[in-house]
Amino acid sequence: MTFDLDKIGDEKMREIEVFREKRSLVSAIKKAENEGMHPVITEVKRMSPSRGHIRDADLVDSATSMQAGGACAISVLTDRRFGGCLGDLRRVKEKVRVPVLRKDFVVDKFQVYEGYAYGADAVLLIVSLLRERTGQFVELAHDLGMEALVEVHSLDELGLALDSGADLIGVNNRDLRTLEIDLNTTRVVAKNIPKNKLIVSESGIRDREDLEGVFSVGADAALIGTGIMLADDIKEKVVGFTRR
């Protein structure tokens, strides 16, 4: 067996460039808004802690269908509790053109480097896990050319998120400790977030009425996962959310 090392080297460089490229989630949200669409970050996952198994469909196929439906970005759950892994992130980044968010329970800076290496354009940082360290993790993500979606569930956590330097504030309508959902969480928290931040409402958005509800109280974008992954036709489900 012989190897064409020049050809192999060129192939490797093309492969690396895909994962090294960083796409802006902030810009994608603003672009969708400017094009008259609802900015929706859709999420691929196999399982949910609250619902159990969701579907066996290939996550890359699901992600490309979401992109075709108008999703402004794709969130990839890499935590094993959702049946995920870092390989899913890599495969999705390779096949879509929109920004890709790594969603996981990040507790160590090593995970931020992992996300970078596997192609993430942005990383989810949960204030209830990181507390006063949140700003350090945001700074690292920015240093690597990524963006950070800093997630809060309450006003008590919001101060740390605003102090972190993140441009994206996620408001999780789900209490991660009880798994209970209250869409009113977005309204309560959003009115205390400065206008120069982009607000992403997360969890519990099941239909168009829910979506319009969170936008009406201040959300700039919505992150929707289970409601889309359960749909028979993922593309059409996303179209139903993104088109005004």
N, C-alpha and C positions, 0 to 999 in steps of 0.2 A: 504494500500500500504506500502511495506517495501523497504528499500534501502540497497544494498550491498556497504557500504561505501569504503571498500578496493578496490572493482572493479571500482567504480566511480573515486576514487583517482588515480588509475593506468591509466584509460582512459584519465583523465584530464592531467596527466603528459605527456602522449604520444602526446596529442593535443598541449600542450604548446611547446614541444620540436621542433615540426615542424616550429613554428613561431619564436622561439628563435634562431634556426640554422641560421647562416649567411654564405652565399655563395659569393665568390669573383667574381665580374664582371671583374676585371683586369685579374685574372687567366683564366676566361672563354674565354676572347678575345685572350689571348696568346695561350691557348689550341687549339682553332679553327685554328689559324694561323699555329701552329705546325703540325696539322693534315691535312694541305693542303686545308683548307676551307676558304672561305671569312667570317670573323667574322661579323655576322649580328645580331643586336638586333631588334627583331620584336615587334610590338606594337599592343595591343588589345584596341579597343575603338568602341563605337557605333555611334559616331557623330564626325563631324569636323566643326569648325567654318566657314571654307571657303567653304565646300561642303554640310554641313547639314547632314542629316541622311545617314549612310553608310550601316549598315546591322543589322538585329535582331538576328543573330546567338549567341548562348551562348558563352560568353567570355572564359569560361574554355575550352570548346571544341575547340575554335579557338586557345587558348594558347597551348593545347596539340598537335594540328596539327602542329603548328609552331615548337614546340620542335622536333617532329618527322621529320620535314623537315630540321633540322640541325641548328635552331636558337641557338646562344650561350647564349642568355638571353631573357627575356620577359619584356617589358615595359608595365605597366598598368596605363592608364590615370584615375585618381580618381576625376578629376574636373567635376562638374555637366554640364559644357558647352559641354563636350564630352559625356554626358550621363553616367558618371562614378561615383563611390563611393568607399569608403574604403573597403566595403565588397567584391568588385571585387578583390582587392589586396589580401585579405585573402584567397579567394577561389582559386585564381590562384596559390599562393604560396603552398597551400596544395596539388595541383595536378601535379606540374611540378618539375623537378629535377635541372633545370638550375637557375641561379640567377634571381631575380625579382627586377625590378626598379620601384619605385614609381615616376610617372611623374605628377606634379601638379604645381600650382603657389605658391610656398612656400614663405611666408612672415613673419612667426613667428616660433620660435623654437618649439612651441607646435606641429607643423605639423611634425617636424623631429621625435619627440617622438611618434606621431601617426603612422608614417610609420614604426618605429621600432616595435611597439606593434602589428601591422597588418602583420608583416612578411617581410617587405621590406629588401632586401640585400643592396640596394643602393637607394639614393634619388637624384632627379634632383634639382639643385640650379641654378637659373637664375640671372646672374650678373646685368642685367638691372633692376631687382626688388630689389636686396639686396645691390648692390653697395659695400660700404666699410665694410658692415657687412658680406660679403660672407665668409671670413676666419673664423668668429665665428661659422657659420653654418657648415662649413666643419669640424671644430674641434669637434663640438658636434656629428656629424655623426660618425666620427672616434672613439670618446669615447664610442659610443654605439655599436661599432663593424661593422658599415656599411661603405660603400664607398660613395663618392659624385661625381656625374657627373656635373661639373660646366660648364654652358652653356654661350657662348658669340655669338654675331652676328657681332662684329666689332673689329678693332684693338684698339679702345678707351677702350673697355671693357676687352681686353685681359690681360692687366697689373694686374688688380684686380684678375682675375682668376689665373694667375701664382703666385701671392702673397698669394693665399688662402691655399696653401699646398695640393691641390687636385692632384691626379695622373691622373685623367680623365678629359680631356677638350672637351666639346661638342661644335661644331660649327654649329649653326642653320642657314641653308640657307634661312630660312623664316624670314622676318622682322616682328616681332610680332605686330608692330604698324600699318603697312599697309597690312600685310599678303602676300606681294609679295615675290616670290621665285627667287633666283639667285644662282645656284650651283657654280658659280665662287667664292662665299663667302668662301667656303672651301679652295680654292687655295690661296686666298689673306691672310687668317688668318693662315692657317696651316704652311706656310713657316716661320712664326715668332714664332712658338711654339718649345721649346727645345725637343731634341730627347728622353729625359727621361720621357716625358709625352705621354700618349696614346690619340690619337685624334679620336673623334667620329663625323662623319658627319651626320647631322640631317635634315630631311625635304626635300621633292621634288624629292626623288629618286624613279623613276617610273619603270625603267627597268634595264636590265643588262648593257646597255651602260652607263646609269647614274651612276650605282654602280662602274663600272670599272673606270669611269672618276674621281670620288672622291678619290678612292684608288690611282690613278696615281699621284695625287697632294698632297699626304701626309696623307690621312686618314688611321687609323689603323682598324677602324670598322665603320659600318654604322647603323643608326637607321631608320627603315622603318616601316611605319604604314598603311596609307591609301591605298597605292598600293597593299598591301597584303590583307587587310581586304575586298577590293572590288573583290578579285579573287573568281572564282567559286570553285576552289580547292586550299585551303590555303596551305596545305602541299606541293603540287607540285610547287606552286608559290615560296615558301621559298626555296625549293630545287634548283629552277632556279637561285636564288641569291647566295646561299651558296656554291654550287659546282663549282669548278674551271674548 
